[in-house]
Amino acid sequence: MIADFLQFEFLRNTLYTGLLIGLIAPLLGCFIVVRRLSLIADALSHVTLAGIAFGLLLEKKMATPVLSPFYAGLGFSVLASLLIEKLRNMFRNFEEIAIPIILSGGVGLSVIFISLANGFTTDLFSYLFGSVSAVSSEDLRVILVISVIVLLVIGILYKQLLVLSFDEEHARVSGLHARVIHFIFMLLTALVIAASIRIVGVLLVSAMMTIPVAAAIRLAKGFKQTIILSILFGETSVIAGLFSGYYFEIPPGGTIVVVSILILLFSFLAQKIMLITKRNRAFQKGVS
């Protein structure tokens, strides 16, 4: 089974890309969930879809490729992250309104560009739900660079992001450059979403950043343990999704999300078992 993925270059690209996404998406997702910004992933993913549709439209209208849909989606995602920050500053007392505004704008642009391109194509379908054959060597290199950037920034700003995530008010009072750090965080989120679309798909990428984290929260005893378990669950979901997607000839995005949900259900069951075991031990100690 694994030999098949190592035999062909396009499958190797897919596997390596999937492993990178399984690392950086849940890693960043831990901070997103703790900060209660889960909908940002949805907003940026829909804007990314608009960028991809715009890139496909240009490819169709122009005789020669002008802008790759992948890079168009990446550019739209980064731009949307900047706009969200701008709107958050404009609506200081209602910062959360920035997210539905950008999400709605992304959906509206997507509909327009897809209509101008005369509907859905095979390429657009693979961007929506992921594909085991769509990852090129160039895509892998770009995603590798994005992964290195994410890991470096998280490593350097870990303490600041931790403080900002759990107590934003204290972070601002203590002199932490909260606005700058949040701006960097938003850019990282945009990059990770754009990087994940090849494997998970635009419509399902937010699940990759939240569901493994939700499962980890049920079992972890601290934030660092939450990160470790989230990455473990994310990698498990990606690997299982890619293999099942390849052998059953279905888009991997759906299977990755289904596996993630199964892991979440397992975490509920495991937590309940641990609680029952703990109560039984306490009862036995009380009896003795």
C-alpha positions as CSV (number, residue, x, y, z in Angstrom):
1,M,0.0,0.0,0.0
2,I,2.7,2.5,1.0
3,A,4.9,1.2,-1.8
4,D,2.3,2.5,-4.3
5,F,2.6,6.0,-2.9
6,L,6.4,5.9,-3.1
7,Q,6.5,4.4,-6.6
8,F,4.9,7.3,-8.5
9,E,6.2,10.9,-8.2
10,F,2.7,12.5,-8.1
11,L,1.7,10.2,-5.3
12,R,4.9,11.0,-3.4
13,N,4.2,14.7,-3.8
14,T,0.7,14.1,-2.4
15,L,1.9,12.1,0.6
16,Y,4.6,14.5,1.5
17,T,2.3,17.5,1.1
18,G,-0.4,15.7,3.2
19,L,2.1,15.1,6.0
20,L,3.1,18.7,6.0
21,I,-0.6,19.8,6.1
22,G,-1.3,17.3,8.9
23,L,1.4,19.1,10.9
24,I,0.9,22.8,10.3
25,A,-3.0,23.0,10.0
26,P,-3.7,21.5,13.5
27,L,-0.7,23.4,15.0
28,L,-2.1,26.7,13.9
29,G,-5.6,25.5,14.6
30,C,-4.8,25.1,18.3
31,F,-4.3,28.9,18.6
32,I,-7.4,29.6,16.3
33,V,-9.7,27.5,18.5
34,V,-8.4,28.8,21.8
35,R,-8.9,32.4,20.5
36,R,-12.4,31.5,19.3
37,L,-11.6,32.5,15.8
38,S,-12.6,29.2,14.1
39,L,-14.8,31.0,11.6
40,I,-11.8,32.9,10.2
41,A,-10.7,29.6,8.5
42,D,-14.1,29.4,6.8
43,A,-13.9,33.1,5.7
44,L,-10.4,32.8,4.3
45,S,-11.2,29.5,2.6
46,H,-14.1,31.0,0.7
47,V,-12.0,33.9,-0.4
48,T,-9.4,31.4,-1.5
49,L,-12.0,29.8,-3.6
50,A,-12.7,33.1,-5.3
51,G,-9.0,33.5,-6.1
52,I,-8.9,30.0,-7.6
53,A,-12.0,30.7,-9.7
54,F,-10.4,33.9,-10.8
55,G,-7.2,32.1,-11.8
56,L,-9.2,29.5,-13.7
57,L,-11.1,32.2,-15.4
58,L,-7.9,33.9,-16.6
59,E,-6.6,30.6,-17.8
60,K,-9.8,30.1,-19.9
61,K,-9.9,33.6,-21.3
62,M,-6.2,34.1,-22.1
63,A,-4.3,32.2,-24.7
64,T,-1.4,31.6,-22.3
65,P,-1.6,31.0,-18.5
66,V,-1.2,34.3,-16.8
67,L,-1.6,33.3,-13.1
68,S,-1.8,29.9,-11.6
69,P,-5.1,29.2,-9.7
70,F,-3.1,28.1,-6.7
71,Y,-1.1,31.4,-6.6
72,A,-4.3,33.4,-7.3
73,G,-6.0,31.6,-4.3
74,L,-2.9,32.3,-2.2
75,G,-3.0,36.0,-3.1
76,F,-6.7,36.4,-2.4
77,S,-6.3,34.6,0.9
78,V,-3.5,36.9,2.1
79,L,-5.4,39.9,0.9
80,A,-8.5,38.8,2.8
81,S,-6.5,38.4,6.0
82,L,-5.3,42.0,5.7
83,L,-8.9,43.2,5.1
84,I,-10.2,41.3,8.1
85,E,-7.6,43.1,10.3
86,K,-8.6,46.4,8.7
87,L,-12.3,45.8,9.4
88,R,-11.5,44.6,13.0
89,N,-9.8,48.0,13.6
90,M,-12.7,49.9,12.1
91,F,-15.3,48.0,14.2
92,R,-13.5,47.9,17.5
93,N,-16.6,47.2,19.5
94,F,-17.9,44.6,17.0
95,E,-14.7,43.0,15.7
96,E,-16.4,39.7,14.9
97,I,-18.4,41.3,12.2
98,A,-15.3,41.4,10.0
99,I,-15.4,37.6,9.5
100,P,-19.0,37.3,8.0
101,I,-18.3,40.3,5.8
102,I,-15.2,38.8,4.3
103,L,-16.9,35.3,4.1
104,S,-19.9,36.8,2.2
105,G,-17.6,38.7,-0.1
106,G,-15.7,35.5,-0.9
107,V,-18.8,33.6,-1.7
108,G,-20.1,36.4,-3.9
109,L,-16.9,36.7,-5.9
110,S,-16.7,32.9,-6.2
111,V,-20.2,32.8,-7.7
112,I,-19.4,35.6,-10.2
113,F,-16.0,34.1,-11.3
114,I,-17.4,30.6,-11.6
115,S,-20.3,31.9,-13.7
116,L,-18.0,33.8,-16.0
117,A,-16.0,30.7,-16.4
118,N,-19.2,28.9,-17.5
119,G,-19.6,26.7,-14.4
120,F,-17.6,24.0,-12.7
121,T,-14.7,22.3,-14.3
122,T,-12.7,19.2,-13.3
123,D,-9.9,21.4,-12.0
124,L,-12.3,23.5,-9.9
125,F,-13.8,20.3,-8.4
126,S,-10.3,19.1,-7.3
127,Y,-9.7,22.4,-5.6
128,L,-13.1,22.2,-3.8
129,F,-12.7,18.7,-2.4
130,G,-9.0,17.9,-2.8
131,S,-7.2,15.4,-5.1
132,V,-4.5,12.7,-4.8
133,S,-3.2,13.6,-8.3
134,A,-3.3,17.4,-8.3
135,V,-0.1,18.1,-6.3
136,S,2.9,19.0,-8.5
137,S,6.5,19.2,-7.5
138,E,6.2,23.0,-7.6
139,D,3.2,22.8,-5.2
140,L,5.2,20.6,-2.8
141,R,8.1,23.1,-2.8
142,V,5.7,26.0,-2.1
143,I,4.0,24.2,0.7
144,L,7.3,23.1,2.2
145,V,8.4,26.8,2.3
146,I,5.1,27.7,3.9
147,S,5.5,24.9,6.5
148,V,9.0,26.1,7.4
149,I,7.8,29.7,7.8
150,V,4.9,28.6,10.0
151,L,7.1,26.4,12.2
152,L,9.7,29.2,12.6
153,V,7.2,31.9,13.4
154,I,5.3,29.7,15.9
155,G,8.6,28.7,17.5
156,I,9.8,32.3,17.8
157,L,6.5,33.8,18.9
158,Y,5.1,30.9,20.9
159,K,5.1,32.6,24.3
160,Q,3.6,35.8,22.8
161,L,0.9,33.9,20.9
162,L,0.1,31.9,24.1
163,V,-0.4,35.0,26.2
164,L,-2.4,36.7,23.4
165,S,-4.6,33.6,23.0
166,F,-5.5,33.1,26.7
167,D,-5.6,36.7,27.9
168,E,-5.6,39.3,25.2
169,E,-6.3,42.2,27.6
170,H,-3.3,41.3,29.8
171,A,-1.2,41.1,26.6
172,R,-2.1,44.6,25.6
173,V,-1.6,46.0,29.1
174,S,1.8,44.3,29.5
175,G,3.2,46.1,26.5
176,L,3.0,43.2,24.1
177,H,2.7,44.3,20.4
178,A,-0.6,42.5,20.2
179,R,-1.7,44.1,16.9
180,V,1.5,43.2,15.1
181,I,1.5,39.6,16.4
182,H,-2.2,39.2,15.5
183,F,-1.4,40.5,12.0
184,I,1.4,37.9,11.6
185,F,-1.0,35.2,12.9
186,M,-3.6,36.1,10.3
187,L,-1.0,36.0,7.5
188,L,0.1,32.5,8.7
189,T,-3.6,31.4,8.8
190,A,-4.0,32.6,5.2
191,L,-0.9,30.8,4.0
192,V,-1.9,27.5,5.7
193,I,-5.3,27.6,4.2
194,A,-4.0,28.2,0.8
195,A,-1.4,25.4,1.2
196,S,-4.1,22.9,2.4
197,I,-6.5,23.3,-0.5
198,R,-4.7,20.8,-2.8
199,I,-5.2,18.0,-0.3
200,V,-8.2,18.8,1.7
201,G,-10.1,21.1,-0.6
202,V,-11.3,24.7,-0.1
203,L,-14.7,23.7,1.4
204,L,-13.2,21.3,3.9
205,V,-10.0,23.0,5.0
206,S,-11.4,24.6,8.1
207,A,-12.3,21.2,9.4
208,M,-8.6,20.2,9.3
209,M,-7.8,23.2,11.5
210,T,-10.5,22.6,14.1
211,I,-11.7,19.0,14.4
212,P,-8.3,17.5,15.4
213,V,-8.0,20.3,18.0
214,A,-11.5,19.6,19.3
215,A,-10.6,15.9,19.7
216,A,-7.4,16.8,21.4
217,I,-9.0,19.2,23.9
218,R,-11.2,16.3,25.2
219,L,-8.1,14.3,26.2
220,A,-5.2,16.7,26.7
221,K,-4.0,18.0,30.1
222,G,-2.5,21.3,29.0
223,F,-1.9,23.3,25.9
224,K,1.3,21.6,24.8
225,Q,-0.3,18.3,25.0
226,T,-3.3,19.6,23.0
227,I,-0.8,20.6,20.3
228,I,0.8,17.2,20.3
229,L,-2.5,15.3,20.1
230,S,-3.9,17.7,17.5
231,I,-0.9,17.0,15.2
232,L,-1.2,13.2,15.9
233,F,-4.9,13.2,15.0
234,G,-4.3,15.5,12.0
235,E,-1.6,13.2,10.6
236,T,-3.8,10.1,11.2
237,S,-6.7,11.8,9.4
238,V,-4.6,12.9,6.4
239,I,-2.9,9.5,5.9
240,A,-6.1,7.5,6.2
241,G,-7.9,10.0,3.9
242,L,-5.2,9.9,1.2
243,F,-5.0,6.1,1.1
244,S,-8.7,5.6,1.1
245,G,-9.1,8.4,-1.5
246,Y,-6.6,6.7,-3.7
247,Y,-7.9,3.2,-3.5
248,F,-11.6,4.0,-3.6
249,E,-11.0,6.8,-6.2
250,I,-12.8,9.5,-4.3
251,P,-11.7,13.0,-3.3
252,P,-9.5,12.7,-0.2
253,G,-10.9,15.8,1.5
254,G,-14.2,14.1,2.4
255,T,-12.5,11.0,3.8
256,I,-10.0,13.1,5.8
257,V,-12.9,15.0,7.4
258,V,-14.8,11.8,8.1
259,V,-11.8,10.2,9.8
260,S,-11.3,13.4,11.8
261,I,-14.9,13.2,13.0
262,L,-14.5,9.5,13.9
263,I,-11.4,10.4,16.0
264,L,-13.5,13.1,17.7
265,L,-16.2,10.6,18.5
266,F,-13.5,8.2,19.8
267,S,-12.2,11.1,22.1
268,F,-15.7,11.5,23.6
269,L,-15.8,7.8,24.3
270,A,-12.3,7.7,25.7
271,Q,-13.0,10.7,28.0
272,K,-16.1,9.0,29.3
273,I,-14.2,5.8,30.0
274,M,-11.5,7.7,31.8
275,L,-14.1,9.5,34.0
276,I,-15.8,6.2,34.8
277,T,-12.4,4.6,35.6
278,K,-11.5,7.5,37.8
279,R,-14.8,7.4,39.7
280,N,-14.4,3.6,40.3
281,R,-11.0,4.1,41.7
282,A,-12.1,6.8,44.0
283,F,-15.0,4.7,45.1
284,Q,-12.8,1.7,45.8
285,K,-10.4,3.9,47.8
286,G,-13.4,5.2,49.8
287,V,-14.6,1.7,50.5
288,S,-11.2,0.4,51.6
